[in-house]
Amino acid sequence: MTDLPVEQLMSTELVTIAPGAAAADAANRMLETGVSSILVVDDDGHLAGLITATDFVSLVRRNDPEDETPVEAFMTTDIVTVSPDDSVEDLAEPTDQGYTHLPVVNEDGELIGMVSTTDLTAYVSEQR
């Protein structure tokens, strides 16, 4: 079970947004697509940040919900990423530290997928 590479578990239908997009636009995209995080990607396809529902709670607490704050102003930039070749076992430490979304990047640093704790839970459930 733990030898499964991340590449076989990750989602590749990614919800992304540009760093300069308005917070309201990011929130709308998340609501429309039903995701709890959105990846901030630069013009070259490289991961610049990650925004989660928790980040929006903090933003709304500090600002007006219709604020035109660009996402780059409040996105998480200290992002833990994984490789498509990492195993499910390699995901134990980041998820134990509270990370619920782990972007998957290739050796060139390009974003290629996302693994969430929901993906891991579904996989473990299938194995039982």
C-alpha positions in Angstrom: 0.0 0.0 0.0 2.7 2.5 0.9 4.7 1.9 -2.3 2.1 3.5 -4.4 3.6 6.6 -6.2 1.9 9.9 -5.7 1.5 10.2 -9.4 -1.2 7.4 -9.3 -3.1 9.2 -6.5 -2.9 12.8 -7.4 -5.6 14.9 -9.0 -4.6 16.5 -12.3 -7.8 18.6 -12.9 -6.4 21.6 -11.0 -8.1 24.8 -10.1 -5.6 27.6 -10.6 -5.5 31.3 -10.5 -3.0 34.0 -11.4 -1.1 35.8 -8.5 -2.7 39.2 -9.4 -6.3 38.0 -9.5 -8.7 39.5 -7.0 -9.5 37.5 -3.8 -13.2 37.6 -4.7 -12.4 35.9 -8.1 -10.5 33.2 -6.3 -13.3 32.6 -3.8 -15.8 32.4 -6.7 -13.7 29.9 -8.5 -13.4 27.7 -5.4 -17.2 27.9 -4.8 -18.0 27.1 -8.5 -15.7 24.1 -8.6 -16.4 22.8 -5.1 -12.7 22.8 -4.0 -11.3 23.8 -0.7 -8.0 25.1 -2.1 -6.8 26.9 -5.2 -3.3 26.9 -6.6 -1.7 30.2 -7.5 0.3 29.7 -10.7 2.6 32.1 -12.5 2.6 32.6 -16.3 5.3 29.9 -16.7 3.1 27.3 -15.0 5.1 27.3 -11.8 3.5 27.2 -8.4 3.6 30.6 -6.7 1.3 29.9 -3.8 -1.7 28.1 -2.3 -4.9 29.5 -0.9 -7.2 27.4 1.3 -10.6 28.1 2.8 -8.7 28.9 6.1 -6.9 31.7 4.3 -10.2 33.2 3.2 -11.5 33.1 6.8 -8.5 35.2 7.8 -8.9 37.6 4.9 -12.6 38.2 5.6 -11.9 38.7 9.3 -9.4 41.5 8.4 -11.2 43.0 5.4 -14.4 43.5 3.5 -15.4 40.3 1.7 -15.7 42.2 -1.6 -12.1 43.5 -1.1 -10.1 43.7 -4.3 -7.0 42.4 -2.5 -4.9 40.4 -5.0 -4.4 36.7 -4.0 -0.7 37.1 -3.9 -1.2 39.4 -0.8 -2.5 36.6 1.3 -1.6 33.3 -0.3 0.7 30.8 1.5 4.1 30.9 -0.1 6.0 28.5 2.1 4.5 25.5 0.4 5.3 21.9 1.1 5.3 20.0 -2.3 5.8 16.4 -3.3 7.1 14.7 -6.3 5.1 12.4 -8.6 7.6 9.6 -7.7 7.2 10.0 -3.9 5.3 7.1 -2.3 2.1 7.4 -0.2 4.4 6.6 2.8 6.3 9.8 2.0 3.1 11.8 2.5 2.8 10.7 6.2 5.0 13.5 7.6 3.4 16.5 5.9 -0.1 15.3 6.6 0.8 14.6 10.3 2.0 18.2 10.4 -1.5 19.4 9.4 -1.1 19.9 5.6 -4.3 18.9 3.9 -3.2 19.8 0.3 0.1 18.9 -1.2 0.9 20.2 -4.7 2.8 17.8 -6.9 5.6 19.3 -8.9 7.9 17.8 -11.5 11.7 18.1 -11.4 11.5 21.4 -13.3 9.2 22.8 -10.6 6.2 22.8 -12.8 2.8 22.1 -11.1 1.4 18.8 -12.4 -1.1 17.7 -9.7 -2.5 17.9 -6.2 -2.9 15.3 -3.5 -5.3 16.0 -0.6 -6.0 14.2 2.6 -9.4 13.3 1.0 -7.4 11.5 -1.8 -5.4 9.6 0.8 -8.5 8.7 2.8 -10.2 7.4 -0.3 -7.2 5.3 -1.2 -6.8 3.8 2.3 -10.5 3.0 2.4 -10.3 1.2 -0.9 -7.3 -0.9 0.4 -9.3 -2.2 3.3 
